[in-house]
Amino acid sequence: MSEIIQMNENTWRIEDGMVRMFLLTGTKEALLVDSGVSAPNAKEIAENITDLTVKLLNTHADGDHIAGNEAFGEFYMHPKEEGNYRFRGKTGKIVPVQQGDVLDLGERPLEIIDLPGHTPGSIGILDVNNRVLIGGDSIQDGRIYMFGEHRNLQNYIVSLEKLSAYEGRFDTVYASHSSVEVAPDMIPKLIAGAKQILAGEATGEEIDLFGNSVLLYQFEFAGFLCPKK
């Protein structure tokens, strides 16, 4: 069963086992960010929290973020995620969002930031007035999946470096996994770690993950799960 925790007067996190969703409300409507791994009733959960009309936005289309999508019929997603989404047999209408788009919930503008790398269409959401960046899987202190044909560590580095243009616009990052919040200084740490991996300056430990033999590069701040060379 999902656990609901109110973070402030207009933000909730919904813990769904290994992953979390966020519900954001404005004066006109509400937005659910991702729909979980084991929550086909994510829409119902959100509607029990607020009387506002609830829409859905996906940070990306990995299986642990889209369990409840079909109940919405349509949802916001970066167009480069459609292949990943349809590959999983999922249905529904994708309403495309990408870099620079703004979704306004009513006195709560949310700015979309493209963050390709973890997946081709990964995005971040800048909650402008609350000075929060919702980073999906890209920014966290857990283990970041970078193995599989649609992952790209070089693109990931470029994406995080691009966030320097947003310096000073957010005070914290909400993450989909591990710690709920991480400080903005996590971003340069992740960039440095990813660059060490690419340069062959980091040592990975071979582990089995769901039947996949991958290399875990564990740093003090976070880990990266990468393909064997």
Secondary structure, DSSP 4 states (H G I P E B T S, - for coil): --EEEEEETTEEEEEETTEEEEEEE-SS-EEEE---SS-TTHHHHHHTT-SSPEEEE-S---GGG-TTGGGGSEEEE-GGGHHHHHHTT--SEEEE--TT-EEESSS-EEEEEE-TTSSTT-EEEEETTTTEEE-TTTS-SSEEE--STT--HHHHHHHHHHGGGGTTS-SEEE-SSSSSEE-TTHHHHHHHHHHHHHTT-S-PEEEEETTEEEEEEE-SS-EEEEE--
